[in-house]
Amino acid sequence: MAKPHVLVIPYPAQGHVIPIMELAQRLVEQGIRVTFVNTDINHKLVKSNCLDKDGFGDQMQMVSIPDGLEPWEDRSDLCKLTLSILQTMPRKLEELIETINKDDQSKVTCIIADGGMGWAIQLAKKMGIKRAAFGPTSVATLASMLSIHKLIDDGIINKNGIPLTDKTIQLSETMPPIKRGTLSWACFEDSATIEAVFQVVVLVEEASKLTEWFICNSSPELEIAAFNLYPKLLPIGPLLASNRLANQTGHFWQEDSSCLAWLDEQPTGSVIYIAFGSFTIFNQTQFEELALGLELCDKPFLWVVRPGMTKTDYPNGYMERVGSNGRIVRWAPQQKVLAHPSIACFVSHCGWNSTLEGVTNGVPFLCWPYFGDQFHNETYICEIWKTGLGFKKDESGIITRGEIRSKVEQLLGDNIYKVKALDIKEKVTSCISKGGCSHKNLTSFLEWIQNNDADANDQPDSVNLNF
């Protein structure tokens, strides 16, 4: 009998590739063969930044298919990229699977697709292959996607996803309200992009009906109300490299690990860590205010300034004034940074991966969301878990240097944020430990994949999330 062979496909964005790559590593550890499918562009980035000790070996094959755009075209144009993906990738993925399946001993037995690639779930159904969806975002964000018919019926959005009202949205009595601008597809300024991205959301909702498993990179300790609203969404997270005591993989930029030695030289609980993920962009005024705000704090800081994050430069004489008190890198080994004892707090864009990495290391947050669901994640950090503070913008929409210094002093001057952060860390750690909810679900999922006799329409046992 042929061994299990799982094809894994993420949505082509950094925040989606990393967590599903972590899941793929878990499959490999169980002796399951994996074919990991990136777009051509992202495949080159990931391969160029893989460490030799990542150890994919023969069990994981990294392959790619085109996204339909030319290499030089702008993939930050989400309208153009989304429409190209939907038009090109389903056919290319089917051709890839047909090529693989010519060898009876290596046939694809299961497809795990990012929820944002719902068309791949439809393809798996069409080809008679076992299938599972993976949610790399918060379950609260997924819940808004799975509620689109209700939002249409309630007159919140039209059938193309365009918001019709500025009213806040309450998916359930126990979940925090959602503002129009925090809907993952409705945070764009132009209707064409909203409508294009909404096509992806519709496929998420449709794919959820075709999957035996919809597994999520979260835990009920973090968002039990969202899990209760959609009990089919099963927690298996947080999936982090630290859970398996290994290096994180899937990065689009080369990590600068030299900052870890610099952290070793800093006092315990003294360093401000600043990182804004793969998408945030700063204009000249905001970039300079952030730089000067960090200087005003007069504390050691580690700042990730990603290529393309800004077109401006540091204020005159800045690097000389800051000296060894500040360390600036292009990309950091974030999970190792956040686990370092010298870290005092995390100034973050509140992307879900960064949120999970901060939470699992018991680090308090200063929230600086930039885009879509990041604002919703900020709500959980500040209002539900109470492990951080948000910044206030001035009348020009700028977070000033004075505001930055004030919030740093407030966060680090009150030990309650650290206490609550450590409490959340303990609860989440128990969830992914043996006997915990996420650990049990992941174990059951791995067993289902390894059971080649399982029918493609088998349903997982329900999991009680009420404790």
ABEGO torsion letter per residue (X at the ends): XBBBBBBBBBBBBAAAAAAAAAAAAAAAAAGBBBBBBBBAAAAAAAAAABBAAAGAEAABBBBBBBAGBBAABBAABAAAAAAAAAAAAAAAAAAAAAAAAABAAABBABBBBBAAAAAAAAAAAAAGBBBBBBBABBAAAAAAAAAAAAAAAAGABBAAGBBABABBBBABAABBBBBAAABAAAABABAAAAAAAAAAAAAAAAAAAABABBBBBBBAAABAAAAAABAABBBAOBBBAAAAGBBBBGBABBBBAAAAAAAAABBBGABBBBBAEAABBBBAAAAAAAAAAAAAAGBBBBBBBBBGABABBBBBGAAAAAEAABBBBABBBAAAAAABAABABBBBAGBAAAAAAAAAAGBBBBBBBABEAAAAAAAAAAAAAGABBBBBBBAAGBBBAAAAAAAAAAAAABAAAAAAAAAAAAAAAAAABBGBAAAAAAAAAAAAAABAABBAABBBBBBBABX
